[in-house]
């Protein structure tokens, strides 16, 4: 297999270049404008996401800082103050929390030092102490391995770089009161190493404060340490924001903003959320997926240029208007307009780019308002479920996915919610009306204001009552009536008589139920039925599926089996003999030919036989030049298959190679 000879391969002129030609003229005509638009929108979106991530753990961060400040710094205590941060399996969230903690400690007036350690920094005790001293005493973020940096300014023998007396002298020189050591992934540390490190740190007069990031539970962390080590710790638990809660906050800010111009579609949202839940990925991975959605929309869709409000028919390329006329939503919109008898309007859209641009801009503004109305309705649904304490909890992302798919309005979620509104008591109704009064919809806000006044007048006359008012639909106003007919007992429900105040309250509840039902019918529409939804909503899953869930083996096997699918040239188009068998042609790429022969072989492949079969397919005439050319092609194809991991040199037989992969397995 290993040859010392080297051949120079020169392809003949008749061999075609396997390059697929794509006309990029139309897609690049507005590229700079779309790139600028993407940069502007994503910069705002990223800023909002970062603000949410920074504020998500603010309460936990304040509690940890208070805990550090309250610890004694005189070093007389026999135990080490220890904080255990429970943040779930998302290590990136814990790492972000430690970064925020380091920045907050540096801003405080107290002279404290913070060192963050991870499991990859501590293979043994010496390495852990060396990294701890290096990061604590270093003045810059870029650290090197120069031992002179850690040498104390004193006479005598030189200390080792893992000697804690160096850190002690440095802390005394710089008047450092406490050294805060954070173990980001404490459960990834070796238990014996962690116990030894705690024992060593507890023996030095330097005041240490330890912070452990725990992904499972405090009990599991405690079971890993010896009892003697646990007695040296004075622990306090801090609960960080869970990854799922932080994900919901980030998701909400990506779709709910007054300046929002692009929304994610239901299919893409469902795929992204399911991937987060199935694979325990970090919140940053979700943020990257959102950014990739923005990039895919503005980079690959020329019609995203219409999102820019300053577009005119002169600055917009002509081919963009032709693409807009071929949209499925435009065709439906034109057909509906024709059914209304407005033929001149449809004709103007087809003939005039200016008229079409005005219609697109009007439709985009209308679609934006509809999407904001959907978001407002979802917030109302979430508020009502919180008032009624309805279980189980439904995440905002699930509500958004159902709403943008057009299935939420007729779902059991809305029906059960409206049924609970009918049975709501007077002590819970002000919370609902107060929220509706502050809604963005002017019409329902006015109705809620009037209902709230009627309710206040009604409750003022019922101040001395022990129980709140209930509507006629409440179960307390239903009684069971028993009758005996022909020696058979029959049960029937019967409404009890209502007082005057209960009747008036029932009327208020009926009006509220009717208005809420009308509001949900108006707001919870299918956005994919709107004109230009392809512009203000991105719902293409294939780019994300290929990038976030790549299948390299399947792609490589398909490229080697059917290279025509990727090269799109006539020379690689093979004829089919049977359903699953292809005819090998000399014009195919050499690696593809050798891969087909590789599939037909057993677990041990004779290289000589493999070359003979390869030569029989490639060679045209029996001459020396063809033989040298075929040998070069064979060696290169064999090396490529070896590089991709399909085969390796066999130890049993020197002239054989071992097969490592089978197609489809």
C-alpha positions in Angstrom: 0.0 0.0 0.0 2.8 2.5 0.8 4.7 3.4 -2.4 7.7 5.6 -2.7 7.0 6.5 -6.3 5.3 9.7 -7.3 3.3 10.3 -10.4 2.3 13.6 -12.0 -1.2 13.3 -13.2 -2.3 15.5 -16.2 -6.0 15.3 -17.1 -6.7 15.3 -20.8 -8.5 18.2 -22.3 -11.7 16.3 -23.1 -12.3 15.5 -19.4 -15.1 17.9 -18.4 -15.0 20.2 -15.4 -17.5 19.0 -12.9 -18.7 22.4 -11.7 -22.3 23.3 -11.4 -23.1 26.7 -12.9 -25.5 28.9 -11.0 -26.8 32.3 -12.1 -26.1 34.6 -9.2 -26.9 37.8 -11.0 -30.4 38.2 -9.7 -29.6 37.3 -6.1 -26.5 39.6 -5.9 -28.3 42.7 -7.3 -29.5 43.7 -3.8 -26.9 41.9 -1.8 -25.3 44.9 -0.2 -28.6 46.4 0.9 -29.8 43.1 2.4 -26.5 42.6 4.2 -26.8 46.0 5.7 -30.4 45.4 6.7 -29.4 42.1 8.3 -26.6 43.7 10.3 -28.9 46.4 11.6 -31.7 44.2 12.6 -29.6 41.5 14.2 -27.5 44.1 16.1 -30.7 45.2 17.8 -31.9 41.7 18.4 -28.6 40.6 19.8 -28.5 43.6 22.2 -32.0 42.7 23.5 -31.0 39.0 24.0 -27.8 40.0 25.8 -29.8 42.3 28.1 -32.1 39.4 29.0 -29.2 37.1 29.6 -27.5 39.6 31.8 -30.6 40.4 33.9 -31.8 36.8 34.2 -29.4 35.9 37.0 -29.2 39.3 38.6 -31.0 38.2 41.8 -28.8 35.2 42.2 -25.7 37.3 41.5 -26.7 39.8 44.2 -27.2 37.0 46.7 -23.8 35.6 46.0 -22.1 39.0 46.3 -23.9 39.5 49.6 -22.7 36.1 50.8 -19.1 36.9 49.8 -19.3 40.3 51.6 -20.7 38.8 54.8 -17.9 36.2 55.2 -15.2 37.1 57.6 -11.8 38.0 56.1 -9.6 37.6 59.2 -8.9 34.0 58.5 -9.7 32.8 62.0 -12.6 30.5 61.0 -11.8 26.8 60.7 -14.2 26.3 57.8 -14.2 27.7 54.3 -17.3 29.7 53.2 -18.8 27.7 50.3 -21.5 28.6 47.9 -23.2 25.8 45.9 -24.9 27.2 42.7 -27.5 24.9 41.3 -28.1 25.8 37.7 -29.0 22.6 35.8 -27.1 20.8 33.1 -26.5 23.9 30.9 -22.8 24.5 31.5 -22.7 27.6 29.3 -25.3 29.3 31.6 -23.1 28.6 34.6 -20.0 29.8 32.7 -21.9 33.1 31.9 -22.9 33.4 35.6 -19.2 33.1 36.7 -18.2 35.7 34.1 -20.8 38.1 35.5 -19.6 37.3 39.0 -16.0 38.0 38.1 -16.9 41.4 36.5 -19.1 42.3 39.5 -16.3 41.5 42.0 -13.9 43.7 40.1 -16.3 46.6 40.3 -16.8 46.3 44.0 -14.9 48.5 46.4 -13.6 45.5 48.4 -10.2 44.3 47.3 -11.1 40.7 46.3 -9.7 38.4 43.7 -11.8 35.9 41.6 -10.5 32.8 39.9 -12.6 30.5 37.7 -11.5 26.9 37.3 -12.8 24.2 35.0 -12.1 20.5 34.9 -9.8 20.7 32.0 -7.5 23.1 34.0 -6.9 20.6 36.8 -5.6 17.1 35.8 -3.9 16.8 39.2 -3.4 18.8 42.4 -0.2 20.5 41.3 -1.9 21.6 38.0 -4.9 23.0 39.9 -2.8 25.0 42.4 -0.6 26.3 39.6 -3.5 27.5 37.6 -5.1 29.0 40.7 -2.0 31.0 41.6 -1.3 32.0 38.0 -4.8 33.4 37.4 -5.0 35.1 40.8 -1.7 36.9 40.5 -1.8 37.7 36.8 -2.8 41.3 35.9 -3.8 40.5 32.3 -6.2 38.0 30.8 -3.5 36.5 28.5 -1.5 34.2 30.8 1.8 32.5 29.9 3.8 29.8 31.6 6.7 32.0 32.6 7.5 31.1 36.2 9.2 34.5 36.9 5.7 36.0 37.0 4.9 34.1 40.2 8.2 34.7 42.0 7.7 36.7 45.2 9.7 39.8 45.9 11.8 38.4 48.7 15.2 37.0 49.3 15.9 33.3 49.7 15.1 30.2 47.8 12.7 30.5 44.9 9.2 29.1 45.5 7.6 26.5 43.2 4.9 27.7 40.9 2.3 25.6 42.8 3.3 26.8 46.3 0.4 28.6 48.0 2.9 30.8 49.9 3.3 32.7 46.7 -0.4 33.5 46.7 -0.2 34.4 50.4 2.6 36.9 49.9 0.9 38.4 46.8 -2.4 38.8 48.7 -0.5 40.6 51.6 1.3 42.8 49.2 -1.8 43.9 47.2 -4.0 43.9 50.3 -6.4 41.3 48.9 -9.0 40.4 51.6 -10.5 37.3 50.0 -9.7 35.0 47.1 -12.9 33.7 45.5 -12.4 30.4 43.7 -15.2 29.2 41.3 -15.4 25.6 40.1 -17.6 25.9 37.0 -18.2 22.2 36.4 -17.5 20.8 39.8 -19.0 17.4 39.1 -16.5 16.9 36.3 -13.6 17.2 38.7 -12.2 14.0 40.2 -13.7 13.5 43.7 -10.3 12.7 45.3 -8.7 15.7 43.6 -11.5 18.0 44.8 -11.1 16.7 48.3 -7.3 17.2 48.3 -7.7 20.7 47.0 -10.2 21.6 49.7 -7.9 20.2 52.4 -4.9 22.2 51.1 -6.9 25.4 50.8 -8.2 25.1 54.3 -4.7 24.9 55.9 -3.4 28.2 54.6 -4.1 31.6 56.2 -5.3 33.1 52.9 -9.1 33.7 53.1 -10.7 31.6 50.4 -14.4 31.6 49.3 -15.4 28.6 47.2 -18.2 28.5 44.7 -19.2 25.2 43.1 -21.4 25.0 40.0 -23.7 21.9 40.4 -25.6 20.4 37.5 -27.5 17.6 39.4 -28.2 18.2 43.1 -26.6 19.2 46.3 -27.0 15.7 47.7 -25.2 14.2 44.8 -22.4 16.7 45.2 -22.2 16.0 48.9 -22.0 12.2 48.4 -18.9 12.6 46.3 -16.9 14.2 49.0 -15.5 12.5 52.2 -17.2 13.5 55.5 -13.9 15.0 56.8 -13.8 17.3 53.8 -17.5 18.3 54.2 -16.9 19.3 57.8 -14.4 21.9 56.5 -17.0 23.6 54.3 -19.6 26.1 55.5 -22.1 25.8 52.6 -25.0 27.9 51.3 -27.1 27.0 48.3 -28.0 29.4 45.5 -30.5 28.6 42.8 -29.7 30.0 39.4 -32.2 30.4 36.6 -32.8 27.1 34.9 -31.9 26.6 31.3 -35.6 26.1 30.2 -36.7 29.3 31.9 -33.9 31.3 30.4 -34.7 29.8 27.0 -38.3 30.9 27.3 -37.2 34.4 28.1 -34.8 34.6 25.2 -37.4 33.1 22.9 -40.0 35.7 24.0 -37.6 38.6 23.4 -36.8 37.3 19.9 -40.4 37.7 18.8 -41.8 40.4 21.0 -40.5 43.9 20.3 -42.1 47.1 19.1 -39.5 47.3 16.2 -39.8 43.6 15.2 -39.7 43.1 11.5 -39.0 39.4 11.1 -40.7 36.5 12.9 -39.9 32.8 13.1 -42.4 30.4 11.6 -44.1 27.6 13.5 -42.2 24.7 11.9 -38.8 26.2 12.5 -39.7 27.2 16.1 -40.9 23.7 16.8 -37.8 22.1 15.4 -35.5 24.5 17.3 -37.3 24.0 20.7 -37.5 20.3 20.3 -33.7 20.2 19.5 -33.0 22.2 22.7 -35.1 19.8 24.8 -33.9 16.6 23.3 -30.2 17.3 23.3 -29.8 19.6 26.4 -28.1 22.2 24.3 -27.2 25.6 25.7 -29.1 28.8 25.4 -26.3 30.2 23.3 -26.9 27.4 20.7 -30.5 28.6 20.4 -29.3 32.2 20.0 -27.0 31.0 17.2 -29.9 29.2 15.5 -31.9 32.4 15.6 -29.0 34.3 14.1 -28.7 31.7 11.4 -32.4 32.1 10.6 -31.8 35.9 10.1 -28.8 35.2 7.9 -30.7 32.6 5.9 -33.6 34.9 5.3 -31.7 38.0 4.3 -28.9 36.3 2.5 -30.8 33.8 0.5 -34.2 35.6 0.0 -33.9 38.6 -2.3 -37.5 39.7 -1.4 -36.3 40.4 2.2 -35.2 43.8 0.7 -38.9 44.9 1.0 -38.5 44.8 4.8 -36.6 48.1 4.4 -39.2 50.8 4.7 -37.3 53.2 2.4 -37.5 51.0 -0.7 -38.7 52.6 -3.9 -39.4 51.2 -7.3 -36.2 52.9 -8.6 -33.9 51.5 -6.0 -35.4 48.0 -6.0 -34.2 45.7 -8.9 -36.8 44.8 -11.5 -36.4 41.0 -11.0 -37.4 41.4 -7.4 -40.9 42.6 -8.5 -41.2 39.6 -10.8 -40.3 37.3 -7.9 -42.9 39.0 -5.8 -45.6 38.4 -8.5 -44.7 34.6 -8.3 -45.3 34.3 -4.6 -48.0 31.9 -3.6 -49.5 34.5 -1.2 -49.6 37.1 -4.0 -51.5 34.7 -6.3 -54.1 34.0 -3.6 -54.4 37.7 -2.8 -54.9 38.5 -6.5 -57.5 35.8 -6.9 -59.4 37.1 -3.8 -59.2 40.6 -5.3 -60.6 39.4 -8.6 -63.5 37.6 -6.9 -64.3 41.0 -5.4 -64.5 42.5 -8.9 -61.4 44.7 -8.6 -59.8 43.8 -11.9 -58.2 47.1 -12.5 -56.3 46.8 -9.2 -54.9 43.4 -10.1 -54.0 44.7 -13.5 -52.1 47.6 -11.9 -50.1 45.2 -9.8 -49.1 43.2 -12.9 -48.2 46.3 -15.0 -46.8 48.8 -12.5 -43.9 48.1 -10.2 -44.8 51.2 -8.2 -48.4 50.0 -7.5 -47.1 46.6 -6.5 -44.5 48.1 -4.2 -47.2 50.2 -2.4 -49.3 47.1 -2.0 -46.4 45.1 -0.7 -45.5 47.8 1.8 -49.1 48.1 2.9 -49.4 44.3 3.3 -46.1 44.2 5.3 -47.4 46.9 7.7 -50.7 45.0 8.0 -48.9 41.7 8.6 -46.7 43.3 11.2 -49.7 44.6 13.1 -51.3 41.2 12.8 -48.3 39.5 14.3 -48.1 42.0 17.2 -51.8 41.3 17.7 -51.0 37.6 18.0 -48.3 38.2 20.5 -50.7 40.4 22.6 -53.3 37.6 22.5 -50.7 35.1 23.7 -49.8 37.3 26.6 -53.5 37.5 27.5 -53.8 33.7 27.4 -50.8 33.4 29.7 -52.1 36.0 32.1 -55.6 34.3 32.3 -54.0 30.9 32.9 -51.9 32.5 35.7 -55.1 34.0 37.2 -57.0 30.7 37.2 -53.8 28.8 38.2 -54.5 26.4 35.4 -52.3 23.2 35.2 -50.3 22.0 33.5 -48.2 25.0 32.6 -47.8 25.7 28.9 -44.7 27.5 27.7 -44.9 30.7 25.7 -43.0 29.0 22.8 -45.7 26.3 22.6 -48.4 28.9 22.5 -46.6 30.8 19.8 -46.0 27.7 17.7 -49.7 26.8 17.8 -50.8 30.4 17.1 -48.6 30.9 14.1 -49.7 27.6 12.8 -53.3 28.8 13.0 -54.5 26.0 15.4 -54.6 27.8 18.7 -58.0 29.6 18.4 -60.0 26.4 18.1 -57.8 24.4 20.4 -58.9 23.0 23.8 -56.6 25.6 25.4 -58.9 28.5 24.4 -62.1 26.6 24.9 -61.2 25.7 28.5 -60.0 29.2 29.1 -63.3 30.8 28.0 -65.2 28.2 30.0 -63.3 29.3 33.1 -64.1 32.9 32.3 -67.8 32.0 32.5 -67.2 30.6 36.0 -64.9 33.3 37.4 -65.7 34.8 40.8 -65.8 38.5 41.5 -62.5 38.4 43.5 -60.5 37.3 40.4 -62.3 39.4 37.8 -60.6 42.7 38.6 -57.2 41.2 37.8 -58.5 40.2 34.3 -60.2 43.5 33.6 -57.2 45.4 34.8 -54.9 43.6 32.4 -57.3 44.1 29.5 -57.6 47.8 30.3 -53.8 48.2 29.8 -53.8 46.2 26.5 -52.7 47.7 23.3 -56.0 47.1 21.6 -58.0 50.3 22.1 -61.4 48.7 21.6 -61.1 45.9 24.2 -59.4 48.4 26.6 -62.5 50.6 26.5 -64.8 47.7 27.1 -62.7 46.5 30.0 -62.8 50.0 31.5 -66.6 50.1 31.4 -66.9 46.6 32.8 -64.5 47.5 35.7 -66.7 50.5 36.6 -69.8 48.3 36.6 -68.0 45.7 38.7 -66.9 48.3 41.2 -70.4 49.6 41.6 -71.7 46.1 42.1 -69.1 45.1 44.6 -69.5 48.3 46.6 -73.1 47.2 47.4 -71.9 43.7 48.4 -69.1 44.7 50.8 -70.5 42.9 53.8 -71.0 39.6 52.0 -68.6 36.8 53.2 -68.3 35.1 49.8 -67.6 36.7 46.4 -70.2 37.0 43.7 -70.5 34.1 41.3 -72.1 33.8 37.9 -74.9 31.6 36.8 -72.5 29.1 35.3 -70.8 28.4 38.6 -71.2 24.9 39.9 -72.5 26.2 43.2 -75.7 27.3 41.4 -76.4 23.8 40.1 -78.4 21.2 42.1 -79.3 17.7 41.3 -82.9 16.7 41.2 -84.0 13.2 41.8 -87.3 11.8 40.3 -88.7 8.3 40.3 -90.5 7.3 37.0 -91.7 3.8 36.5 -89.6 2.5 39.4 -86.5 4.1 37.9 -84.5 6.9 39.5 -83.5 9.8 37.2 -81.1 12.5 38.0 -81.3 15.9 36.4 -79.5 19.2 36.9 -81.4 22.3 38.0 -80.3 25.9 38.2 -80.9 27.5 41.6 -82.4 31.0 41.8 -80.1 33.9 41.6 -80.2 37.1 43.5 -80.3 40.5 41.8 -76.6 41.1 42.4 -75.7 37.7 41.0 -77.8 38.3 37.9 -76.1 41.6 37.3 -72.7 40.0 37.8 -73.6 37.1 35.4 -74.4 39.7 32.8 -71.0 41.3 33.2 -69.4 37.9 32.9 -71.4 37.1 29.7 -70.2 40.4 28.2 -66.6 39.6 29.1 -66.9 36.1 27.6 -68.4 37.5 24.3 -65.7 40.2 24.0 -62.9 37.8 24.7 -64.2 35.3 22.2 -64.5 38.0 19.5 -61.0 39.2 20.4 -59.4 35.8 20.1 -61.2 35.3 16.7 -59.9 38.6 15.4 -56.3 38.2 16.7 -55.5 34.5 16.5 -55.5 34.1 12.7 -53.3 32.0 10.5 -50.4 34.4 9.5 -49.5 32.2 6.5 -52.8 33.2 4.9 -51.6 36.8 4.7 -50.1 38.4 1.7 -46.2 38.7 1.9 -46.0 36.3 4.8 -42.9 34.9 3.0 -41.2 38.3 3.6 -41.9 39.0 7.3 -41.9 35.3 8.4 -39.1 32.8 8.0 -40.2 29.2 8.2 -37.7 27.1 6.1 -36.4 24.2 8.1 -34.0 22.5 5.6 -31.0 24.9 6.1 -31.3 24.5 9.9 -31.7 20.8 9.7 -28.5 20.5 7.5 -26.5 22.9 9.7 -27.6 22.1 13.2 -28.2 18.4 12.7 -25.7 17.5 10.0 -25.5 14.0 8.6 -22.0 13.8 7.1 -21.9 10.1 6.7 -25.2 10.0 4.7 -24.0 12.9 2.6 -20.6 11.3 1.8 -22.2 8.0 1.0 -24.7 9.6 -1.3 -22.0 11.7 -3.0 -19.8 8.6 -3.6 -22.7 6.5 -4.8 -24.5 9.0 -7.0 -22.1 11.8 -7.8 -24.5 13.1 -10.4 -26.8 14.4 -7.6 -24.0 16.9 -6.6 -22.0 17.5 -9.8 -25.1 17.6 -12.2 -23.1 16.7 -15.2 -23.9 14.2 -18.0 -20.7 12.2 -17.7 -21.7 11.1 -14.1 -25.3 10.3 -15.0 -25.5 6.5 -14.7 -28.1 4.2 -16.1 -30.1 1.9 -13.8 -29.9 -1.8 -14.3 -32.0 -2.8 -11.3 -33.7 -0.8 -8.7 -30.7 -0.7 -6.3 -27.8 -1.4 -8.8 -26.0 1.1 -10.9 -23.8 0.7 -13.9 -20.2 1.9 -13.4 -18.9 4.2 -16.1 -15.3 5.3 -16.8 -16.5 9.0 -16.8 -17.4 8.8 -13.1 -15.0 10.2 -10.5 -12.3 7.6 -9.6 -13.2 7.7 -5.9 -16.8 7.0 -6.7 -15.9 4.0 -8.9 -13.6 2.6 -6.2 -16.3 3.1 -3.6 -18.8 1.1 -5.6 -16.2 -1.7 -5.9 -15.5 -1.3 -2.2 -19.2 -1.9 -1.4 -19.2 -5.2 -3.3 -16.2 -6.5 -1.4 -16.1 -8.4 1.9 -14.5 -7.4 5.2 -11.0 -8.1 3.8 -10.2 -6.7 0.4 -7.3 -7.8 -1.8 -5.7 -4.7 -3.2 -4.5 -6.4 -6.3 -8.0 -7.7 -7.1 -9.4 -4.3 -6.4 -7.0 -2.6 -8.8 -7.8 -5.2 -11.5 -11.5 -4.4 -11.3 -10.7 -0.7 -11.2 -8.4 -1.0 -14.2 -11.0 -2.9 -16.2 -13.5 0.0 -15.8 -11.1 2.9 -16.4 -8.7 1.7 -19.0 -9.5 2.1 -22.7 -6.4 0.7 -24.5 -3.6 -1.6 -23.4 -0.7 0.8 -23.3 1.8 2.0 -20.7 0.5 5.5 -20.5 -3.0 4.4 -19.6 -1.6 2.0 -17.0 0.4 4.7 -15.3 -2.6 7.1 -15.3 -4.9 4.4 -13.9 -2.3 3.6 -11.2 -2.3 7.2 -10.1 -6.1 7.4 -10.1 -6.3 4.2 -8.1 -3.8 5.3 -5.5 -5.3 8.6 -5.0 -8.9 7.2 -4.7 -7.6 4.6 -2.3 -5.9 7.2 -0.2 -9.1 9.3 -0.1 -11.2 6.4 1.1 -8.6 5.7 3.8 -8.6 9.4 4.8 -12.5 9.3 5.1 -12.3 6.2 7.3 -13.7 3.6 5.0 -10.7 1.3 5.2 -7.4 0.7 6.9 -4.3 -1.4 6.4 -4.8 -5.0 7.6 -2.4 -6.5 10.1 -3.4 -10.1 9.1 -2.4 -9.8 5.4 0.0 -7.1 4.0 -1.6 -7.1 0.6 -5.2 -6.6 2.0 -7.1 -3.7 3.5 -9.8 -4.0 6.1 -13.3 -2.7 5.5 -14.5 -0.4 8.2 -17.9 0.9 7.1 -21.0 -0.6 5.4 -23.5 1.6 3.6 -26.7 2.2 5.5 -25.4 0.9 8.8 
